[in-house]
Amino acid sequence: MRYLTGAALAATLLGSGALAENFKWAETTDPQTMDPHAVNSAPVLGFLNNVYEGLVRRGKDMAIEPSLATSWEPIGAGEGWRFTLRQGVTFHGGEAFNADDVIFSYQRASDEASDTRSWFAPVSDVIKVDDYTVDIMTTAPNPIFPDSIANWMIMDSGWAEANGTTLPDKESGNFATLNTNGTGAFMVTVREPGLMTVLEPHTGWWDVAQHNITNAQLTPIQNPATAVAALLSGDVDLINPVPIQDTARLAGNDAVKVFQGIEARVIMLGFPHEAAALKYSNDTTDTNPFADVRVRRAVAHAINVPAILQTIMRGNAEPASQLVSAAMRGYSAGLAERPAYDPDAAKALLAEAGYENGFSFGLKCPNDRYLNDEAVCQAITGMLAQVGITAVLDAMPVQNYWPELRADNYDMYLLGWSPGTFDAEHPVRFLASTPNEEKKLGSWNFGGFSNARVDELLPMIQSEIDDTKRQAMLNETAKILQDEMAYVPLYVQPLVWGAQANIELTQRPDNFFILNWVTVN
């Protein structure tokens, strides 16, 4: 523990009576940007939840609770939601927070340039009632809307305008890519992409700090062995994730502790539904076999998910049959069975579709985004080869991966999805709706899957307040996605973090690491 002089000591004494501490942690993936509206991905949103805040937030139990809004209530018979804003809040730069910042952040986050614009598909207008009251109008009753904006972060309008960052730029970047000005518990003081990011407490934060950290540093470490070595040597206080193969060894070491859980994230395979032909095939250059549902089903039967879970995940993951796990609201219990591992059935389906001799294709996969992602893709490549489908694996860092998917440079791809609302509606909106820029739908539906009935059901699901009726519509949607094999769900990703024995923290099932819940003993 370092010793502090009088003024510093007074500034860092916390409610617990503990002195503040330095804290270092390592993650596999460095946040792609510091802009809260540029990239809709967990590494970005999880990190920035420490820096920026929204109208609402999720607590330790994942329940929605007040943040920059102190309360909210429905307007009329479902026309929208009225949010009462918190007064006396200041941004890190000292600017006062008010309704103008909410209006600005809505316009910015819902713009075509933003990767978060799909969050606002149900919104028809945002109205400033007064400096601390905002009405968010929706196109139809939307009972889950407050849950859907837990990761919508508010920026200061004046700061953004003064620094030429009124819109996000995820391709070239701008001032907000490297610089931040939020209202959250921590502020970024150093940002060196790929090397380190340093944060310090926001002494003017409106809430009560639960941490005892005076300085926090994130260092991306892609190599799992290097991360474990850094933890065991004391160079870092936390690593996320712990390599599955090292979990038992670390759990038996008194100097460290292992935090384990099940994430809300489903790992799946995606297909180029609307592509006329494959891009990386040596023998099928004028057709797209994956456009045939029989081929997609063959892929599902060819993959031995139990073997992947046993060998690669060491029994730490659960099989998935849907785009959400059983822990999510709206999960369809009657559709829990996933396609059985059956190579003979896979071969029969391929023959029936006209590919009895198989075909080759390109499989894109990240190598630093999901737990053991490249190893899983290597296993899938071997399993598909057993039924005559030859996958050429191209694994890459996630910062290169998303641009490749958005440019349609794949024949099949690996994707993980954690619903920000913890509701089954979420992946339907993002992954299974026909892509529509105007309606802000299907922004992560890279393959262009489209089903008219799914598109018809989504707004009904969003507006239905009767849980029984709503669940029936979610069941119908899940059945369509299974029948069409829109994606091949594989498993629910495990959560495994490793920390020094003197660290106390809260592990959220969305894999967001919240510094305010860290105590160094």
C-alpha positions in Angstrom: 0.0 0.0 0.0 1.4 3.4 -0.8 1.4 6.3 1.7 -0.5 9.5 1.1 -0.1 13.0 2.3 -2.8 14.8 4.1 -4.8 16.3 1.2 -4.5 13.1 -0.8 -5.4 11.0 2.1 -8.5 12.9 2.8 -9.6 12.8 -0.8 -9.1 9.0 -1.0 -10.7 7.8 2.3 -13.9 6.1 1.4 -17.0 5.1 3.3 -15.5 1.7 4.1 -12.6 3.4 5.9 -10.1 1.7 3.6 -7.3 3.6 1.9 -7.4 3.8 -1.9 -5.3 1.5 -4.0 -3.8 1.0 -7.4 -5.5 -1.6 -9.4 -4.3 -3.3 -12.7 -6.3 -5.7 -14.8 -5.8 -7.5 -18.1 -8.4 -8.5 -20.7 -7.9 -10.3 -24.0 -9.6 -7.6 -26.1 -8.8 -3.9 -25.9 -11.8 -1.6 -26.3 -12.0 -0.7 -30.0 -12.9 2.9 -29.2 -13.8 5.3 -26.4 -16.8 6.5 -28.3 -20.0 5.1 -26.6 -22.0 5.3 -29.8 -19.5 4.1 -32.4 -19.3 0.4 -31.7 -22.0 -1.8 -30.2 -19.8 -4.5 -28.6 -19.3 -5.8 -25.1 -15.6 -4.8 -24.8 -16.5 -1.2 -25.6 -19.7 -0.9 -23.7 -18.5 -2.9 -20.7 -15.4 -0.7 -20.3 -17.3 2.6 -21.0 -19.9 1.7 -18.3 -17.2 2.9 -15.9 -16.8 6.2 -17.6 -20.2 7.2 -19.1 -23.7 6.8 -17.7 -27.2 6.4 -19.1 -30.6 7.3 -17.9 -30.8 3.9 -16.2 -28.2 1.3 -15.3 -28.0 -2.3 -14.1 -27.3 -3.1 -10.5 -25.4 -6.1 -9.1 -28.5 -8.2 -9.5 -28.9 -7.0 -13.2 -32.1 -5.2 -12.3 -32.7 -1.8 -13.8 -32.1 1.1 -11.4 -31.9 4.9 -11.6 -28.8 6.6 -12.9 -29.0 10.0 -14.7 -32.8 9.7 -14.5 -34.2 9.4 -11.0 -37.5 8.0 -12.1 -39.6 7.1 -15.2 -43.2 6.4 -16.0 -45.3 5.5 -19.0 -47.0 8.3 -20.9 -50.7 7.9 -21.5 -51.8 4.5 -22.9 -48.3 3.5 -24.1 -47.3 6.5 -26.2 -43.9 6.6 -24.6 -41.9 7.2 -21.4 -41.3 10.3 -19.3 -37.9 10.4 -17.6 -37.2 12.8 -14.7 -33.5 13.7 -14.8 -31.1 13.9 -11.9 -30.1 17.5 -11.0 -26.6 18.6 -9.9 -24.7 16.1 -12.1 -21.5 17.2 -13.7 -19.4 15.7 -16.5 -15.7 15.0 -15.9 -14.9 18.3 -17.6 -17.1 20.2 -15.1 -20.1 20.8 -17.5 -23.6 20.6 -16.1 -25.8 17.7 -17.2 -29.4 18.5 -18.4 -32.0 17.6 -20.9 -30.1 19.1 -23.8 -27.4 16.4 -23.4 -30.1 13.7 -23.5 -31.6 15.1 -26.7 -28.1 15.5 -28.3 -27.1 11.9 -27.2 -30.3 10.5 -28.7 -29.7 12.3 -32.0 -26.1 11.1 -32.1 -26.7 7.5 -30.9 -29.6 7.0 -33.4 -27.8 8.5 -36.4 -26.9 6.3 -39.4 -23.3 6.8 -38.4 -23.9 5.1 -35.1 -23.6 1.4 -34.3 -26.2 1.7 -31.6 -29.0 3.1 -33.8 -31.0 -0.2 -33.6 -31.6 0.5 -29.9 -33.9 3.3 -31.0 -36.0 1.5 -33.6 -39.2 1.8 -31.4 -38.6 5.6 -30.8 -40.6 8.2 -32.8 -39.4 11.3 -31.0 -37.5 12.6 -28.0 -39.0 15.8 -26.5 -37.5 18.2 -24.0 -40.3 19.1 -21.5 -37.9 21.2 -19.4 -34.3 21.2 -18.3 -34.8 18.0 -16.2 -37.7 16.2 -17.9 -37.6 14.3 -21.2 -40.3 12.4 -23.0 -39.2 9.5 -25.2 -42.1 8.7 -27.5 -42.5 5.3 -29.1 -44.3 4.1 -32.2 -46.3 1.6 -30.1 -46.5 0.6 -26.4 -43.1 -0.7 -25.3 -43.1 -2.1 -21.8 -39.4 -3.1 -22.0 -38.0 0.1 -23.3 -36.3 1.3 -20.1 -34.4 -2.1 -20.0 -33.4 -1.6 -23.6 -31.4 1.6 -23.0 -29.3 0.5 -20.0 -26.2 0.9 -22.2 -27.2 4.1 -23.9 -24.6 6.6 -22.7 -25.0 10.3 -22.4 -22.4 12.7 -23.8 -22.1 16.4 -23.1 -23.4 18.3 -26.2 -21.1 21.3 -25.8 -18.0 19.1 -25.4 -18.8 17.1 -28.5 -19.5 20.2 -30.6 -16.3 22.0 -29.4 -14.2 18.9 -30.3 -15.8 18.2 -33.7 -17.4 14.9 -32.6 -21.1 15.5 -33.0 -21.3 12.2 -34.8 -19.4 8.9 -34.2 -16.9 7.7 -36.8 -16.1 4.0 -36.3 -14.1 3.8 -39.5 -11.6 6.7 -39.4 -12.2 7.9 -35.8 -12.4 11.3 -34.3 -11.7 13.1 -31.0 -14.2 10.9 -29.1 -12.3 7.8 -30.3 -9.4 8.5 -27.9 -10.9 11.0 -25.5 -13.8 10.8 -23.0 -16.0 13.1 -21.0 -18.7 11.2 -19.1 -20.4 11.5 -15.8 -19.4 8.1 -14.5 -17.4 6.9 -11.5 -14.1 7.0 -13.4 -12.5 9.2 -16.0 -9.9 8.2 -18.5 -6.6 10.0 -18.0 -4.4 8.0 -20.5 -5.5 6.2 -23.6 -2.9 4.2 -25.6 -4.8 1.8 -27.8 -3.5 -1.8 -27.6 -1.1 -0.8 -24.8 -2.9 0.6 -21.8 -5.7 2.7 -20.6 -5.6 4.5 -17.3 -8.5 5.7 -15.2 -8.9 7.7 -12.0 -11.9 8.3 -9.8 -14.3 11.1 -10.7 -14.2 13.1 -7.5 -17.3 15.0 -8.5 -19.4 11.9 -9.1 -23.0 12.3 -7.9 -23.2 8.7 -6.4 -21.4 7.2 -3.5 -18.3 5.3 -4.4 -18.2 1.6 -3.3 -14.6 1.0 -4.4 -11.3 2.0 -2.9 -9.3 2.5 -6.1 -7.2 5.6 -6.7 -5.8 4.5 -10.0 -6.8 1.7 -12.4 -5.0 0.5 -15.5 -6.3 -1.8 -18.2 -3.6 -3.7 -20.2 -4.7 -6.0 -23.1 -2.9 -9.3 -23.0 -3.9 -11.6 -25.9 -1.8 -14.6 -25.0 -3.5 -16.7 -22.3 -0.3 -18.0 -20.8 1.1 -14.5 -20.5 -2.0 -13.4 -18.7 -1.8 -16.2 -16.2 1.9 -15.5 -15.6 1.1 -11.8 -15.0 -1.6 -12.8 -12.4 0.7 -15.3 -10.6 3.6 -12.8 -10.5 1.4 -10.1 -9.1 1.9 -7.8 -12.2 -1.9 -7.6 -12.5 -4.7 -7.9 -10.0 -7.3 -9.4 -12.4 -7.4 -11.3 -15.7 -10.4 -11.8 -17.8 -10.8 -14.5 -19.0 -8.9 -17.3 -17.2 -7.9 -19.9 -19.8 -10.2 -22.9 -19.2 -7.3 -25.3 -19.0 -5.8 -23.2 -16.1 -9.0 -22.9 -14.0 -8.4 -25.8 -11.7 -4.8 -24.9 -11.2 -5.6 -21.3 -10.2 -8.5 -22.4 -8.0 -6.0 -24.5 -6.0 -3.6 -21.6 -5.5 -4.2 -19.7 -2.2 -2.6 -16.6 -3.6 -5.4 -16.1 -6.2 -9.1 -16.7 -6.5 -11.2 -17.7 -9.4 -14.7 -16.2 -10.1 -16.9 -18.5 -12.2 -20.3 -18.2 -13.7 -22.3 -18.5 -16.8 -22.4 -15.5 -19.2 -25.6 -14.4 -20.9 -23.8 -14.8 -24.2 -24.7 -17.5 -26.8 -22.0 -18.5 -29.2 -23.3 -19.4 -32.7 -22.5 -19.8 -36.4 -23.9 -17.4 -38.9 -24.5 -17.8 -42.7 -24.5 -15.6 -45.8 -28.2 -16.1 -46.4 -28.6 -13.5 -49.2 -25.2 -14.1 -51.0 -25.5 -15.3 -54.6 -22.3 -17.3 -54.3 -19.5 -18.2 -51.8 -16.5 -16.0 -51.7 -13.8 -18.4 -50.5 -14.7 -21.7 -52.2 -12.4 -23.6 -54.6 -15.2 -25.6 -56.1 -18.5 -23.9 -55.6 -17.9 -20.5 -57.1 -21.3 -19.8 -58.7 -23.7 -21.0 -56.0 -24.3 -20.5 -52.2 -24.9 -23.9 -50.6 -25.8 -22.2 -47.3 -28.9 -20.6 -48.9 -30.4 -24.1 -48.7 -31.8 -24.9 -45.2 -30.8 -28.5 -45.7 -27.1 -27.5 -45.8 -27.5 -25.4 -42.7 -29.1 -28.3 -40.9 -26.3 -30.5 -42.1 -23.8 -28.1 -40.5 -25.8 -28.3 -37.2 -25.7 -32.1 -37.2 -22.0 -32.3 -38.1 -20.8 -30.3 -35.1 -20.3 -32.3 -31.9 -21.2 -29.7 -29.4 -20.9 -32.0 -26.4 -17.3 -32.9 -27.4 -16.4 -29.2 -27.7 -17.8 -28.5 -24.3 -16.0 -31.4 -22.7 -12.6 -31.0 -24.4 -12.2 -27.3 -25.1 -14.4 -25.8 -22.4 -13.5 -28.5 -19.8 -17.2 -28.9 -18.9 -17.6 -25.2 -18.0 -20.2 -24.3 -20.7 -23.8 -25.3 -21.5 -25.2 -26.3 -24.9 -27.5 -23.7 -26.6 -30.6 -24.3 -28.7 -31.7 -20.7 -29.2 -30.3 -17.2 -29.6 -30.7 -16.7 -25.8 -29.9 -18.9 -22.8 -32.5 -20.4 -20.5 -31.7 -17.7 -18.0 -33.1 -15.0 -20.2 -36.7 -13.6 -20.1 -38.7 -15.0 -23.1 -36.7 -18.2 -23.5 -38.8 -20.9 -25.1 -38.6 -23.9 -22.7 -40.4 -26.2 -25.2 -37.6 -25.7 -27.7 -34.6 -26.6 -25.5 -33.4 -29.5 -27.6 -30.7 -28.7 -30.1 -29.8 -30.7 -33.2 -28.1 -34.0 -32.3 -24.6 -34.8 -33.4 -25.3 -37.1 -36.3 -22.7 -37.2 -39.1 -24.8 -39.6 -41.1 -27.8 -37.3 -41.1 -25.5 -34.4 -42.1 -24.2 -36.4 -45.1 -27.8 -37.4 -46.1 -28.9 -33.8 -46.0 -26.0 -32.7 -48.1 -26.7 -35.3 -50.7 -30.4 -34.4 -50.7 -29.3 -30.8 -51.4 -27.1 -31.8 -54.3 -23.7 -31.7 -52.5 -23.0 -35.3 -52.0 -19.4 -34.6 -52.7 -19.3 -31.7 -50.3 -17.8 -28.3 -51.0 -15.2 -25.9 -49.7 -15.8 -22.5 -48.1 -14.2 -19.8 -45.9 -14.8 -19.7 -42.2 -14.1 -16.4 -40.4 -13.4 -16.4 -36.7 -11.9 -14.0 -34.1 -9.0 -15.2 -32.1 -9.2 -12.7 -29.2 -12.9 -12.0 -28.6 -14.6 -15.1 -27.1 -13.3 -17.7 -24.8 -11.2 -20.2 -26.8 -12.8 -18.8 -30.0 -10.0 -19.9 -32.4 -9.8 -23.4 -30.8 -13.5 -23.8 -31.2 -13.4 -22.8 -34.8 -10.5 -25.3 -35.4 -12.6 -28.1 -33.9 -15.6 -27.1 -36.0 -13.3 -27.2 -39.1 -12.3 -30.8 -38.3 -15.9 -31.9 -37.6 -17.2 -30.4 -40.9 -14.5 -32.1 -42.8 -15.8 -35.5 -41.5 -19.0 -34.9 -43.5 -17.3 -33.6 -46.6 -17.4 -29.8 -46.0 -13.9 -28.3 -46.2 -13.6 -25.1 -44.2 -10.6 -22.8 -44.7 -10.2 -21.1 -41.4 -9.3 -17.5 -41.2 -8.9 -16.3 -37.6 -8.0 -12.7 -36.7 -8.1 -10.1 -34.0 -11.5 -8.7 -33.3 -10.5 -5.2 -34.4 -10.1 -6.6 -37.9 -13.0 -9.1 -37.6 -16.0 -6.8 -37.4 -15.0 -4.8 -40.5 -14.6 -8.1 -42.4 -18.1 -9.2 -41.4 -19.6 -5.8 -42.3 -18.0 -6.0 -45.7 -19.5 -9.5 -46.3 -16.0 -11.0 -46.5 -17.0 -14.5 -45.2 -18.8 -17.7 -46.1 -19.6 -18.6 -42.5 -18.7 -16.8 -39.3 -18.6 -17.2 -35.5 -20.7 -14.8 -33.4 -21.4 -14.4 -29.7 -24.5 -12.5 -28.6 -25.4 -11.2 -25.1 -28.9 -9.5 -25.0 -28.5 -6.1 -23.4 -32.1 -6.3 -22.2 -31.7 -9.9 -20.9 -34.8 -10.6 -23.0 -35.4 -12.8 -26.0 -36.7 -9.8 -28.1 -33.2 -8.4 -28.2 -31.5 -10.9 -30.6 -34.6 -11.0 -32.8 -34.3 -7.3 -33.3 -30.6 -7.3 -33.9 -29.9 -10.7 -35.5 -33.1 -12.0 -37.1 -35.0 -9.0 -38.4 -34.6 -8.2 -42.1 -31.9 -5.5 -42.2 -33.6 -2.1 -42.6 -31.6 1.1 -42.1 -34.7 3.3 -42.0 -36.3 1.2 -39.2 -33.0 0.7 -37.5 -33.4 -3.1 -37.5 -31.1 -6.0 -38.2 -27.9 -4.1 -37.6 -25.9 -7.2 -36.7 -27.7 -9.5 -39.1 -24.6 -9.8 -41.3 -26.0 -12.6 -43.5 -29.3 -10.9 -44.3 -31.6 -13.5 -42.9 -35.2 -12.5 -43.7 -38.5 -14.0 -42.7 -41.7 -12.1 -43.2 -43.4 -13.7 -40.1 -40.5 -12.8 -37.8 -40.7 -9.2 -39.1 -44.4 -9.2 -38.4 -44.0 -10.7 -34.9 -41.3 -8.3 -33.6 -43.3 -5.1 -33.1 -46.1 -7.2 -31.6 -43.6 -8.7 -29.1 -42.3 -5.3 -28.3 -45.7 -3.8 -27.5 -47.5 -6.8 -25.8 -47.9 -6.3 -22.1 -49.6 -9.7 -21.5 -46.8 -12.1 -20.6 -48.6 -15.2 -21.8 -49.4 -13.7 -25.2 -46.0 -12.3 -25.5 -44.3 -15.6 -24.7 -46.5 -17.4 -27.3 -45.1 -14.9 -29.9 -41.6 -15.4 -28.8 -42.1 -19.2 -28.9 -43.4 -18.9 -32.5 -40.4 -16.8 -33.4 -37.9 -19.2 -31.8 -39.5 -22.1 -33.7 -39.2 -20.3 -37.0 -35.5 -19.6 -36.4 -34.9 -23.2 -35.5 -36.8 -24.5 -38.4 -35.0 -22.2 -40.8 -31.7 -22.8 -39.0 -31.1 -19.0 -39.3 -28.1 -19.6 -37.1 -26.5 -22.6 -35.5 -26.5 -21.9 -31.7 -23.6 -23.8 -30.1 -23.2 -23.1 -26.4 -23.6 -20.5 -23.6 -20.2 -19.1 -22.9 -18.8 -19.5 -19.3 -17.5 -16.7 -17.2 -14.1 -17.3 -15.6 -12.1 -14.5 -14.0 -8.9 -14.7 -12.0 -7.9 -12.2 -9.3 -5.4 -11.8 -6.5 -6.7 -13.2 -3.2 -7.1 -9.6 -1.7 -9.6 -8.5 -4.4 -13.3 -8.4 -3.9 -15.6 -7.8 -6.9 -19.0 -8.5 -8.5 -19.1 -10.6 -11.6 -22.0 -9.7 -13.9 -23.5 -12.2 -16.3 -23.1 -9.8 -19.2 -19.3 -9.9 -18.6 -19.1 -6.2 -17.8 -16.4 -5.4 -15.3 -17.5 -2.6 -13.1 -14.6 -0.9 -11.2 -17.0 0.7 -8.7 -17.6 -2.7 -7.3 -13.9 -3.5 -6.7 -12.3 -3.5 -3.3 -8.5 -4.0 -2.7 -8.1 -5.4 0.8 
